[in-house]
Amino acid sequence: MVNLSTKIGNLTLDNPIMPASGTFSEDLAEVLDLNLLGAHVTKTITEEIRGGNPTPRVCEVRGSMLNSIGIPSKGVDYFINNVIPFYNQYDVPLVVSISAHTVDDFARICEKISVPGVDAIEVNISCPNIEEDGKAFAMRPSTTRSVMTKLRSASDLPLWAKLSPNTGETIEVAMAAEEAGADALVVSNTLLSMAIDIHSRKPKLGNLMGGLSGPSLKPIALRMAYQCAKSVDIPVIGCGGISTVEDIVEYLIAGAVAIQVGTATFINPNAMATLLAELKVFLKNQNIQNVSELVGSVRDEEAADSVVFMETAP
């Protein structure tokens, strides 16, 4: 019998597969047994009611997709009264993703959402910080440290910091999040990108730019997950471009203890269930008894010197 359980801080998951925020909702219960998942990660919510970005909000690019949804939200009160009770009928840890535009706003929603039925909070610090000219909190170690410190004082629940690929300081940001009290890192969010219709000459998204997700993102997010796992002592959750069991195994070998599936669910609503079944088969065929045996097993000793050089070179 293969043991798929994994630990993320004080939380124990039955398996390492969970949805990426923004790609999962209650509607999936109509086509997918939600009890199969290692954890439930909700759509990002904000304290206030939000309508989201102008349309079109999604477009396809070669092998992947762009989205600029804008975090539409019915607000934290609606979420507490209506969404949490829905997920609490399942025997699966509930992770709530939150977003805000200022440090104080983040702390306030974090405190409000720290209610019974919530097992962890995923902090979307990849969102714009209006106090720093719209730059995402996770772009810099200093802003990452300031927001995570404030959040740590606002809640006793586990905090998962969701990092951004739009920074040149991946390791420094990861370390700052850990130092400020993050219990885990989610690596990573989407990559700021753009697409243009060559006939109309207009951007394909109503908000001009959006986040790249899907297979094109995977090599970038995998690199980040590897770097973070090497640099911090808290768990890393891999996220970005996962659509096959080989993708999952790569992230685990790179050092991630769990993974999140996003764009693949848009293509196949049963993607996570399929991947879970395929992971069991892979482990059995490889005579691996515990999925944890894969975590951080990358054979990178010979390349260690070049990795250090790549991080320190101008």
N, C-alpha and C positions, 0 to 999 in steps of 0.2 A: 504494500500500500504506500503510495507516494504521499509525502507530507508537504502540502502546499502552503502551510501557515507561515505568516511573516509578522514581525513586530515592528511597529513604528512608534517609538517611545513606549508609553504605557499601553498603547492600543495593540491588540492582537487581531489580525485579519485572517480569515479562513484561507484566503489565497491572495496573491499580489495584484490582482486585476481590478481596476476601478475605472469609472468614467472620468473624463476631463470636464472640468466646469464649463458650462455653456453648451454642452453636447448631450445633456441628460435631463430628462424631465419625467414627471409622473406618467405621461402618455406611453412611455416605453413599457410599462407594466402590462400593456395589452399584447405585446409580442415577445416579451422577455421575462423570464423568471428572475425577479430582482433579488431573490434570496441567493442566487448563484454568485453574486459579486462579493469581492473582498470588502468594499466600502461603497457607500453612496456619496457622491460629490455633487452638490446642487449647482444650479445656475447661480452666477454671482448676483447678490442682492445689494441694494443700497438702502440707506435709511429712508430716503425720500422716494416718492413715486417718479419714475422716469419713463419717457416714451421711446428713447433710443435714437439712433442716427437716421438721417434721411435715406430713402431707398434710391437705388438698389443697394442692399446690404451684403450680398454674397455674389461672388462670381467664380467661375472655374478658371484655373490656369493649368498649364501642362502638368498633369500628374498630381495636382494639389488644388487648393482653393484659397481664396481671399475672403475675409469677412470683416465687416465694420458694423457690427450690430449696435454698439453703443450702450450696452448693459441696460436694456429695458427692465424695469422693476416695479412691482406693485407695492414696494415698501416693506420695512422690517415688521411692522405690526401684522400686515396680511400674512407674511411668511410664517410668523410664530403661530398664528391662529389657524392657518389652513394647510400649510405645506409640511411643517414638522409632524403633525399628527398623521399625515399620510405615510411618511417614511418610517414612523415609529411602529407601524404594524409589521415591519420586517425585522428579522433578527440579524441586522447588518449595521455596523457603525455608520453614523451619519456625520458627514463633513460638510459644513456650510461655508460657501465661498462668499467673501464680503469685499466691498470696494468703497472708496471714498476719495475726496479730492484734497483733504487737508488732514494733518496729523490728529487734530482734535475730533474731526468728524469720524475718522477711522476708530479712534478710541471709544467714541460714543456708541457706534453701531456694534463694535466688538462687545461692549458691556451689555448692550440690550439683547444680543443674540446668545449670550452665555446663559442659556436656560436648560432645564431638564429635557433630555431627548437629543441634545446636540453633543456629539462625542469629540469633535475637533473643529477648529476654524481654519479654513484656508484663506490666507490674507493675500488678496490680489494687489501686491505692491507694484505690479507692472502698469498700473493705471496712472494717468497724468496727475501731477501734484501742482495745483494752481499756485502754491506758495513758492514754487521753483520754476516759474515761467512755463508750466505745462510739462516739464520733464518728469518721466515716471520716477517714483520713489526708488525703484530698483536699478536705476541708471547709475547711482553713485553710492559708495559705502556710507557717506555721511547721512544722506537722507534715509537710507535703509535702516541705519542704526537708530535714527531719531524716531521713526514711525514704529519700529518693532519694540523699542524701549517703552514707548507710550502704550502700545497694545499689551505688552507683557504686564503692565500695571493695571490694565483694565479687565483682565480675565485670567482665571486659573485653568482654563481649558487648554489642551494642546494647541499650539499655533504652528501652522504650516505656511511658510513664506513662499509665495509663487514668484519666481525670478523671471527676468526679462532677457531675451537674447539680444536686445538692442543696446547692450553695454559692452565696452571694451575692458571692463573690470570685473569679469565674472567671479574670479576667486576672491577678490577683495569684498565684493558685495555679499557673497556667500558667507564669508567669515564674519562680516559685520552683522548679518542676520543671526548667526549662531551666538555671537557675543552678546547680542541684545535680547536673547531669550527665545529665539525660534526653536521649536521642538523637531522640525523637519523642514526640508526644502523640496519644493516642487519645481522641477527643471525640465522644460521651461514653458513660458507663454509663447504666443505667436510672434513672428518676425515682421516688423513694419515693412510693407511692400506696396506695390502699385501695379495697375494694369490699365491700358488705354485701348479703346476701340479704334482701330485704324481707319474705319469708314466715317464715323461721326467725329473722330478726333477728341472724344470726350473720355474722361476717366470712367472705368467700368463700375466704380463704386460711388454712391452718392456723397460720401464723405471724403472723396478723392483718394485717400490711402486706407489700407486696412492690414489685418494680420494674416500672414502666410501660415497655413497649416497643411498637414498631410505629408506624404513621403518626401517632398522636397525639403522639409524642415528637419527630418530625422538626423542627418549627419551633423548638423549644427547643435541640436539639442542633445544628441548622444555625446558629443565632445564636451558640452557643458556639464552633463551629468557625471562624466568621468572626472573632469577637473574638480567639481565640487566634492565628489565622494573621496577624492584624494586629499582634500584640503580641510574638511570639517569632520567632526566626530558624530554629528547628528545624522539621522537617516536621510537619504536622497530618494525622491520618487521621480522616476523618469517619465517625461511627457513630451510628445512631439513626433508625429509621423508613424505611429505604431499601427500596422495593419496586418502583420503576419506573426506567427509564433517565433520566427527567427528574429524579428525586431525586438520582441520581449526578451528573448534570451540574450541578445546583444546588450540591452540596457542592464540586465542583471549582472552579466559578466563585467560590465563597465563599473559596477558598484552600486547601482540602484537596488533598493530592497523591494520596491513595488513599482507599478507603472500605471499610467492613465491612458485611456483610449478615447480619442476625440473624433476626428474626421471620418474614420472608418465606420463609425456608427451611422453617419449620414448615408453612407453607401449601402450598408447592411445593418439594420437595427439589431440583428442578432450577433453582431461581430464579437462582442465580448464573451458571449457564451461559446461561440465557435473557438475563439482563441484559448479559452480556459480548457476546453476539451483537447485541443491540440497540444497545449502545454503539458497536460498529463501524459499524453502519448509520447511526447519528446523525452520527458524525464524517464519514463519507463524504458524506452528504447535505449537510453544512454546509461541505464542502471544507476540513476541518481535517486536516492531515497528521500532527500530533503531539498526543496527548492533553494534553501539558503546556501547549499553547497556551491551554487553558481555565483552568488553575490560577491563581486570584487575579485573574481578569479582570473581577470585578464592577465596575460603573460606579457608584461610591459617592461621587464627589467632592462632589456637591452636598449630600449628606447628612452629610458629615464633621462639621460643627459640631454637629449634633443628636446624633450618636453620642457625641461627647465629653461633651455635656451629660448624656445619659442615664447615662453611666458615673460622673459626678461628683456628680450631684444626690442629695440624701439620700432 
